[in-house]
Amino acid sequence: MRYSIGEFSKITSLSIKSLRLYHEKDILVPAEVDQFTSYRYYSESDIEKAKSIKILKEYDFSLSEVKDILNSCNDESEILEQLQAKLLEIKNKLERYNQISRSIESIIIFERESKMSTEVNFEVEEKKVETILIAGYRMKGKYNEVGEGFKILGKEMGRHINGKPMTLHYEGEYKENDADFEACFQVRKGSSTDKISVRELKGGKCVSIIHKGTYDTLGNSYKLLFDYIGKKNYKTILPSREVYLKGPGMIFKGNPNNYLTEIQIFLQ
């Protein structure tokens, strides 16, 4: 029995376009091709081969992989190695897509949290900060390396992030190369890992100011804070915080002159 390409398409649930492609790639060659009309005709033995192709394609095998399997194997036991390799490939893809998903979620959360009122107070103020749950990545190095810490937190914590990024500074001085600081995100929940510390960050009374501009001009706002603290004879405690209300995105840098950073120095 022979079948036209249309009939064979109906029998195998493969489109005519696909069947023509498989013929061109020498994967499923029709039993007969009319030399005058170029019409393709398929035999009953082609049906099983077509079904095998369809299943292998559903398992995400490429056409070249399908061709190799059909040319070298006749039984499922003979393609065990290829199936194991494909399973590992798919698992790796799933892990990669999960990482991408977490990264995208962190970008969405970051941007949503970054939207704030246009009425910003740039004056020094005293305020009370509540205790919050954070995920932190402790680092030692240059301050501008903190972005790597945020990336790690974004990948690991993903959808649990529900606040703006911040840096905790554990020293009361500026250091060029071996500064001790921690990249943090406020989170809804989570568990600590060998890299990340999930814990409550104690609140309290602080002196704060919102700085507008590039990070290399933060010193101007620190001066205003220290002047205020000095006049009040306040005693301070570490760590201090920099909360990034508006900064560079994970995709676009934005205008550094419009960055907004809240500096918080806590009082005894």
C-alpha positions as CSV (number, residue, x, y, z in Angstrom):
1,M,0.0,0.0,0.0
2,R,1.2,3.5,-0.8
3,Y,0.0,6.8,0.4
4,S,0.1,10.3,-1.0
5,I,1.9,13.0,1.0
6,G,-1.5,14.4,2.0
7,E,-2.8,11.0,3.2
8,F,0.5,10.3,5.0
9,S,0.3,13.6,6.7
10,K,-3.2,12.7,8.0
11,I,-2.0,9.3,9.2
12,T,1.1,10.5,11.0
13,S,-0.1,13.9,12.2
14,L,3.0,15.5,10.5
15,S,2.5,18.5,8.3
16,I,3.3,18.4,4.6
17,K,5.8,21.1,5.2
18,S,7.6,19.0,7.8
19,L,7.5,15.9,5.6
20,R,9.1,17.8,2.7
21,L,11.8,19.1,5.1
22,Y,12.5,15.6,6.4
23,H,12.9,14.5,2.8
24,E,15.3,17.3,2.0
25,K,17.3,16.4,5.2
26,D,17.3,12.7,4.2
27,I,15.6,11.8,7.4
28,L,12.4,10.4,6.0
29,V,12.7,9.6,2.3
30,P,9.4,8.7,0.6
31,A,9.2,5.1,-0.8
32,E,8.6,6.6,-4.2
33,V,8.8,9.9,-5.9
34,D,7.1,10.3,-9.3
35,Q,9.7,11.4,-11.8
36,F,7.2,13.4,-13.9
37,T,5.1,15.1,-11.2
38,S,7.5,14.9,-8.2
39,Y,4.7,13.7,-6.1
40,R,5.8,11.9,-3.0
41,Y,4.4,8.5,-2.0
42,Y,4.9,6.7,1.3
43,S,4.7,3.1,2.3
44,E,3.4,1.4,5.5
45,S,6.9,0.9,6.7
46,D,7.4,4.6,6.6
47,I,4.6,5.1,9.2
48,E,6.6,3.7,12.1
49,K,9.6,5.7,11.1
50,A,7.5,8.9,11.0
51,K,6.1,8.1,14.5
52,S,9.6,7.7,15.8
53,I,10.6,11.1,14.3
54,K,7.6,12.8,15.9
55,I,8.4,11.3,19.4
56,L,12.1,12.2,19.1
57,K,11.2,15.8,18.1
58,E,8.8,16.0,21.1
59,Y,11.8,15.0,23.3
60,D,13.7,18.0,21.9
61,F,16.1,16.1,19.7
62,S,17.4,18.2,16.8
63,L,16.9,17.0,13.2
64,S,20.6,16.0,13.0
65,E,20.3,14.0,16.2
66,V,17.1,12.4,14.9
67,K,18.9,11.4,11.7
68,D,21.8,9.9,13.6
69,I,19.5,7.9,15.9
70,L,17.4,6.5,13.0
71,N,20.5,5.6,11.0
72,S,22.2,3.7,13.9
73,C,19.5,2.4,16.1
74,N,16.5,0.0,15.7
75,D,15.4,-0.4,19.3
76,E,14.9,1.8,22.4
77,S,17.6,-0.1,24.3
78,E,20.1,1.1,21.7
79,I,19.4,4.8,22.3
80,L,19.7,4.7,26.0
81,E,22.9,6.7,25.9
82,Q,21.3,9.4,23.7
83,L,18.3,9.6,26.0
84,Q,20.5,10.0,29.1
85,A,22.4,12.8,27.4
86,K,19.2,14.5,26.4
87,L,17.8,14.2,29.9
88,L,20.9,15.9,31.3
89,E,20.7,18.6,28.7
90,I,17.1,19.3,29.5
91,K,17.8,19.4,33.3
92,N,20.6,21.9,32.7
93,K,18.3,24.0,30.6
94,L,15.6,23.9,33.3
95,E,18.2,25.1,35.9
96,R,19.3,27.9,33.6
97,Y,15.7,29.0,32.9
98,N,15.0,28.9,36.7
99,Q,18.0,31.2,37.2
100,I,16.8,33.5,34.4
101,S,13.3,33.5,35.9
102,R,14.7,34.5,39.3
103,S,16.8,37.3,37.8
104,I,13.8,38.7,35.9
105,E,11.7,38.6,39.0
106,S,14.3,40.5,40.9
107,I,14.5,43.1,38.2
108,I,10.7,43.5,38.3
109,I,10.6,43.8,42.1
110,F,13.6,46.2,42.1
111,E,11.9,48.5,39.6
112,R,8.6,48.4,41.4
113,E,10.2,49.3,44.7
114,S,12.2,52.0,43.0
115,K,9.1,53.9,42.1
116,M,8.5,56.5,44.8
117,S,7.0,59.9,45.3
118,T,8.5,62.8,43.5
119,E,8.3,64.8,46.7
120,V,11.7,63.9,48.3
121,N,13.1,65.5,51.4
122,F,16.8,66.1,51.0
123,E,17.3,67.5,54.5
124,V,18.8,65.7,57.4
125,E,16.2,64.1,59.6
126,E,15.9,61.8,62.6
127,K,13.6,58.8,62.2
128,K,12.9,55.4,63.5
129,V,13.6,52.4,61.3
130,E,11.7,49.1,61.9
131,T,13.3,45.7,62.2
132,I,13.2,43.9,58.9
133,L,14.1,40.5,57.5
134,I,17.0,40.6,55.1
135,A,19.2,38.4,52.9
136,G,22.8,39.5,53.0
137,Y,25.9,38.7,51.2
138,R,29.0,39.8,53.2
139,M,31.9,41.1,51.1
140,K,35.4,42.4,51.4
141,G,36.9,44.6,48.6
142,K,36.0,47.7,46.7
143,Y,32.7,49.4,47.3
144,N,31.9,49.4,43.6
145,E,31.9,45.6,43.7
146,V,28.7,45.5,45.7
147,G,26.7,45.0,42.4
148,E,28.1,41.5,42.2
149,G,26.6,40.8,45.6
150,F,23.2,42.1,44.5
151,K,23.4,39.8,41.5
152,I,24.0,36.7,43.7
153,L,21.2,37.7,46.0
154,G,18.9,38.2,43.0
155,K,19.6,34.8,41.6
156,E,19.3,33.0,45.0
157,M,16.4,34.9,46.6
158,G,14.4,35.9,43.5
159,R,10.7,36.3,44.2
160,H,11.2,36.5,48.0
161,I,12.8,40.0,47.6
162,N,10.3,42.7,48.6
163,G,12.5,45.8,49.3
164,K,15.1,48.1,48.0
165,P,18.8,47.0,47.8
166,M,21.0,48.3,50.5
167,T,24.6,48.1,51.7
168,L,25.6,47.7,55.3
169,H,29.0,49.3,56.1
170,Y,30.8,47.7,59.1
171,E,33.5,50.3,59.4
172,G,33.4,54.0,60.2
173,E,36.1,54.9,57.7
174,Y,36.6,54.8,54.0
175,K,38.8,52.0,52.6
176,E,39.9,51.7,49.0
177,N,40.5,48.0,48.6
178,D,39.6,46.0,51.6
179,A,36.4,47.5,52.8
180,D,34.0,45.4,54.9
181,F,30.4,45.6,53.7
182,E,27.4,43.6,53.0
183,A,25.0,43.6,50.0
184,C,21.4,43.2,51.3
185,F,17.8,42.9,50.1
186,Q,14.7,43.0,52.3
187,V,12.9,39.6,51.9
188,R,9.6,38.1,52.8
189,K,11.2,34.8,53.8
190,G,14.1,32.5,53.1
191,S,16.8,30.4,54.6
192,S,20.5,31.0,55.0
193,T,23.0,29.2,52.8
194,D,26.8,28.9,52.7
195,K,26.8,32.3,50.8
196,I,23.8,34.1,52.1
197,S,22.7,35.1,55.6
198,V,18.9,35.4,56.1
199,R,18.2,37.1,59.4
200,E,16.4,40.0,61.1
201,L,18.2,43.3,60.8
202,K,17.5,45.3,64.0
203,G,15.9,48.7,63.6
204,G,16.3,51.7,65.7
205,K,16.7,55.5,65.7
206,C,18.9,56.9,63.0
207,V,19.9,60.2,61.3
208,S,19.3,60.0,57.6
209,I,19.5,62.0,54.4
210,I,18.5,61.3,50.8
211,H,21.4,62.0,48.4
212,K,20.7,62.8,44.8
213,G,23.5,62.2,42.3
214,T,26.4,60.0,41.5
215,Y,27.9,57.6,44.1
216,D,31.2,59.4,44.0
217,T,29.5,62.5,45.5
218,L,28.0,60.7,48.5
219,G,30.7,62.3,50.6
220,N,28.8,65.6,50.5
221,S,25.8,64.1,52.1
222,Y,27.9,62.2,54.7
223,K,29.4,65.6,55.7
224,L,25.9,67.0,56.3
225,L,25.1,64.0,58.5
226,F,28.3,64.2,60.5
227,D,27.9,67.9,61.0
228,Y,24.3,67.3,62.3
229,I,25.5,64.4,64.6
230,G,28.3,66.5,65.9
231,K,26.1,69.5,66.8
232,K,23.7,67.1,68.7
233,N,26.6,65.3,70.4
234,Y,25.1,62.0,69.3
235,K,26.9,58.7,69.7
236,T,26.6,56.4,66.7
237,I,26.8,52.6,66.1
238,L,27.6,50.4,63.2
239,P,26.7,49.2,60.7
240,S,25.5,52.3,58.8
241,R,23.3,51.8,55.7
242,E,23.0,53.0,52.2
243,V,19.6,52.3,50.7
244,Y,19.4,52.6,47.0
245,L,16.0,54.2,46.3
246,K,16.8,54.8,42.6
247,G,20.0,53.6,40.9
248,P,21.3,51.8,37.9
249,G,19.0,49.1,36.6
250,M,20.1,45.6,35.9
251,I,19.7,46.2,32.2
252,F,20.1,50.0,31.7
253,K,22.4,52.3,33.7
254,G,20.1,55.3,33.6
255,N,21.2,58.8,34.5
256,P,23.6,58.8,37.5
257,N,22.7,62.4,38.3
258,N,19.2,61.2,39.2
259,Y,20.2,58.4,41.4
260,L,18.7,58.6,44.9
261,T,20.5,57.0,47.9
262,E,19.3,57.2,51.5
263,I,22.2,57.2,54.0
264,Q,21.2,56.0,57.5
265,I,23.6,56.4,60.5
266,F,22.2,54.7,63.6
267,L,22.3,56.2,67.1
268,Q,23.1,54.6,70.4
